[in-house]
Amino acid sequence: MRLYLIRHGVTDWNNEKRLQGKSDIPLNAFGELLAKETGEALRDIPFDLAYTSPLIRARRTAELVIGKRSVPILDDPRIEEIGLGIYEGLICKGEGSGSEFFSFFPCSGIVPAAGRRRVL
């Protein structure tokens, strides 16, 4: 079995360095183009099934990668991005709640929960 992991295409919030979390932000034109190009590059891969987050940016990426192939695309909330609460929509420059912002989401990455490793 081979497993292909594909990140969603670009959104305007990615370009603006905004924290997206579970905010349902759509792909922008460049994100759609990248997803189509990824689908073209993977056109010879015989996908049996595609799982996606229910967020529109992930779902649309999957649709564009799969293209006209007859492959089921299943939404699975277990792979949805983590919620960032009141920090969603903020730009990672430290605005918001002072040191609480950096405790929750330092600009160098997400702090893992106790007992977990950080993956970059």
Beta strands, then each sheet from edge to edge (+ up, - down):
strand 1: 50-52
strand 2: 73-75
sheet 1: 1+ 2+
end
